[in-house]
Every structure is written in C-alpha cells, then in structure tokens.
Amino acid sequence: MRISDTQFSKTMLQSLDHNNAGLGKVMQEMATGDRLTKLSDDPMSTIKLLNLDREGSAISQYKANIANVNTTLSSQEVYLDSVNESLKHMRELVLWGSNGTMDPEARQGIVTELVSLRDAMQAAFNAQDEEGHYLFSGTKSDQPPLVIKNGQYVVEGNGDKRVVTVAKGVTMESNMTAKDILDLDGANDVFNMIDGLVAEFQSPTPNFRPKVEQALHSVDGTMNNVLMAITEMGGRHNNLDLMDSAHGDNKLFVDKLTSDLSALDYAEASVRLNNYMAALKATQASYVKIDDLSLFDRL
C-alpha cells in the first residue's frame, strides 16, 4: 500500500492539531484549576455544578437579605430605645409636675423638658434610613409616619410589614411601624395627651388631676408597646442569626461539592501535559525528518 505525500502531510497535521489542542486544554485547566472547561468535558458533572451554582447564589441572596433585615431592625431598635428612655423621663416629670405646691417657674421648666422629650420622640418615629425612607411608616416609606394636622398628632403611612425571604419558603417581617406602637385614636395617644398636660401645667384648670392621670396612663401604655416591640425584634434577631448560621454551613457544603466536582487533579494533569508535549515533539520531529526525504534518498 502506497501513502502519498498529501496523505502523509494530512496525517501529520491532524496529529499536530490533536496534540496542540490537548496541550492547550491541559494548560487552560492548570491555569484555572478547573477540570471542566466546557459542557462536553463531563455533561453530568456540569449539570450538577450548574445546580450547585444556583443553590449557592440563592444562599448568598438569603444571607444578604438577612443582613439587610438585621440592619433595619437594629436601626429601629436604636430609635425605640431612645423613645423608651424619653418615656421614662417623661413619666418622672409628669409625677413631679403633678405636685400642687410647685411654683410656676419650676412648672415651666418641666413644660420645657416635656416639649423637648415629645419632639425627640417625634423625631425618632420619623427617622429615615440612608436612602431617605421612613423607618416606621410601614410600606408607605415615602412619607413621615407622625405628623401634626389641625393641631393634633396623627399617623400617616400604614401598619403593613415589609416581608423579606430569608430562606427557601421562609419569610421575615423586616420592620415595626408607628401604628404597632402608638395608639393614635384621637384621644388616648401619648403625644396629644402630653400636649394637653403641657397646657394644664401652663394654665391649670379643674381638669388638672384627670389630665395627669390620663397622661400617665398613656405614657405607661406606650412604654409597654415600645418594650414589646423591642422584645419582638430581639426574637427576630435570634431567628435570623440561627438561619444565617445554617446558611453558612450549607454554603460550605455546596462549595465542597463544587470543588470535588470541578477541581483539577494537578498530578494527573501534569502527566497529561508531559504526554502531550512528548507526542507533539515526536510528531514534529517525524514530520520534519520524513518531509526532508526525496526520491534520490531512496535510490
């Protein structure tokens, strides 16, 4: 059987292409540390890796959501702590100011402090995040929750919760609202009660004692609501921390599986690299040597 020069050249070039391709693939694998450079390398493992990648991305999103919820709750907790302190001080002032023997100058000092505490509480409930959203307005975060209309404090916004997915099939309320905490029904809310008491301190009437009792009742009720909200947020923090820890463990497991499926065996790759280089070198040497032969060499 005779082999033409064309056939020989074609065979040599095919061998060179094959070895070059193999060498290039091994070098790419060793550069990336990944044994799978395309789907056809290992279709089943590639599909598993795609599923693991989706799961890893979902876990990362859950952890990001948990961090965001924790941040929002922590911000609200700081403001509610300040409200609680204001309410405690306000209660002390109301009891002190209810002393009928207090002179007008001292009573005016109490009025000044009550007004300052009331304004500080309003500022806390109207707090905004770094993007300008009101923390306690429910889902109507573009408007302040506590405003004055016709001389009365009223709640804008709503009591709806912003629900965030923190695990597969698990959601968490990410906020408390002013309506959760303030009983603003036009008669018993703490802000309007304090305003009424301030007026009594400035100019006492026969209703002075009932106004004091109503204000104390409103302060105590609001303080109880604030403490309940803080306690509930603490429970949410605990649940979020547990879920975040579980997500961290799952992420480690996913990363381990991903590494087992895709990580390159450098020892085996080195053997293949040497084999391809040796084959490529031998093919090139053979091609050059044989290509230099002529009919006169065979005579």
URJO-V710183 format. One line per field, one symbol per residue. phi: phi as a letter, one per 20 degrees, with the letter a starting at -180 (. if undefined). psi: psi as a letter, one per 20 degrees, with the letter a starting at -180 (. if undefined). A space follows every 50 residues. Layout:
# URJO-V710183
phi = ???
psi = ???
This chain:
# URJO-V710183
phi = .ddfffffffffffffffffffffffffgffemdeddbgffagfffffff fffffffffffffffffffgffffffffffffffffffffffffffffff effgffffffgffffffgfffffffefcefeneffdemeefecffccdcl mcfceembdfdeecedafmccbfebdcgffddeedncdfffffffffgff ffbgcfegfgffffffffffffffffffffffffffgfffffffffffff ffffffffffedfeeffffffffffffffffffffffffffffcfffee
psi = pporhggggggghggggghgggghgghgghhijpioirhigngghgghhg ghggggggghgghggggggggghhghgghhghgghggghggghgggiioi jpqhghhhhggggggggghhgghghjqqaijjpphjjcimjjqqhorppk jqpqpabajqqopppirojprppjqqrhhhhpmnjihjqhghghghhghh hhnqrijgghhggggggggggggghghggggghghgggghgghhgghggh hggghgggghhiqpohghhhghghggggggggggggggghhiqrhhhi.
